[in-house]
Amino acid sequence: MSNLVYRVGTVEDLERVYPLNNELFAEAWSKASLLEVMQAGFNLFICENDNELAGYLLSQDVLDEVNIMQVAVLPAYQRRGIAKQLSQMLLDDKAHQTMIFLEVRLSNIAAQALYVKLGFEKIGQRKNYYVPKDKHEGREDAVVMQLMIDQV
């Protein structure tokens, strides 16, 4: 794990982001959607291991707020601090903003715990927000979390 490199991502990284996005998210975005949001100014933070994409974070600035849209880590690299480091990169980059928002699956307790450690607070819940991971399951609620940046 000593070869992990963190950096700001570019449009050129989308060829590697898309397969991970497609693998991990039931609500995966199309290649065209990823390209469109990057061209619209979304931020992409990347973690690589020997040029293999290990994870990424995609965010959007809206006025003085930031919305974390996706955080994805390749299963072989999960639980090794990559999501935390990508989130910290975002916090460092967005220190001039007012707050950060995100939604996380109600069942994703590990992600919720990570965000609480980073200073996020649970502020609400969105009913039936996520499409099911399995077609035999129902939609899943999202926990809405926020971080007031001036409190970091």
N, C-alpha and C positions, 0 to 999 in steps of 0.2 A: 504494500500500500504506500510505500515511500515515493512512488512515482506520480502521485496525484498532483494535477495541475489545475488551478482554478483561474478562470479568465472570463472576460466579457465575450459573449457570443455574437456571431454575425449571421447574415443571411446564408452564407456558405455552410454554416453548421446545420441547417435545416435538413439536409439529406440524412444526417445521423440522428437528429432529434425526432423526426417523424416516426421511424420504426419503434423507438422507445415509447413515444406518445401513444402509438397504436397498440402496443403490447400492454401497457399499464392502465390505460383509461378506457372504461366502457363508453365514455363520451368523447372518444378521441377526435381530434381535429384533423381535417384533411390537409394535405400538403399545401393546397391553394390557400386555405385559411391561415395556416402558419406563415406562409409567405406574405399574405395580405397584412397580418398584424405586425410583422417585422417591418414592413415598408411603412406602416402607419406610426412607427416609433415605439413599439413595445420594447422592453428590455429583456435580454437573454443572458443568463449567467450559466457557465458551463464548467463541469468537472470532467477531466480526462485522466485516464491511466494508460500510459504508453500509447497515446493517440486513440484509445478506445473511449467512446463516450460512456462515462459512468453515471452521470446525472445532469440535470439542468433545472433551472428556475426561470419561469417566464412571468413578467409583470407588466403592468400598464399604469402610467401616470395619468391621473385625472385631476386637473388643477393642482391643488396642494396635497392631494392624497395619492396613495399607491394601492393598487389592487394586485395581489399575488394571484395569478391565473392558474398556474400549474407548477408543481414541484414533482419531479420524477427522478427516481434513482433505480438503476438496473438492479434486479433482485440480488445478484452476486455481490453487490456493493452496499446493500442496505444494512442499517444498524452499525455504520462505521463513521458516523458524523458528517457525511457528505451533505445531507439536507440542512444540517445546522450551519455548516460552513457557507453553503450557497445563500442561506437566509442572512447570515452575517454580512456577506458581500453586499446583499441588497440593502441591509440596514446602513452600512457604511456609505454606500453610493447615494442613498436617499435621505441622508441626515438633514437636508434642507427642507424636506417635506413635513407636513403636519402629522399625518397618520397613515397607517397601513392596514388594509382589510384583507381578509381571506375567508374562504369557505372550505371546510374539511368534512369528509364523510363522518357521520355520527359513530360509525363502527371503527374508525381509524384512531384508536386511543393513543397509539404511539405518536402520531403526528400532533395530536392535540397536546400531549405532554411536552413535546419539543417546543411548540409555540408558547405554551405557558412558561417554560424555562426561559424563553427569549423575551418574556414580558408581555405577551399578548393576553388579552382578557376575552372570555366568552361573553358576547353581547346579545346573542339571539340564536334562533334556529329557523331554518327554512324547511318547511314540510315538503316531502316528496321531491326534493331538489335534484337528486342524482338518478340517472337511469340505472337500472339494475345491472350488477356484474354478471348475473346469470339470468337467462330469460324466464326461469321459473320463480324468480324472486320479485318482490315489489320494489317500487322506487324507494330510495333511502333519503332520510333527512340530512341536511347539512348543518353543521355548527358554524355560526358566523363569529369570527374573532377579529379583534382590532388591537392595534398597538399605537399609543400616542407617542410619537417620536421624541417629543421634548421630555418624556419621562424615562428615556433609555439612558 
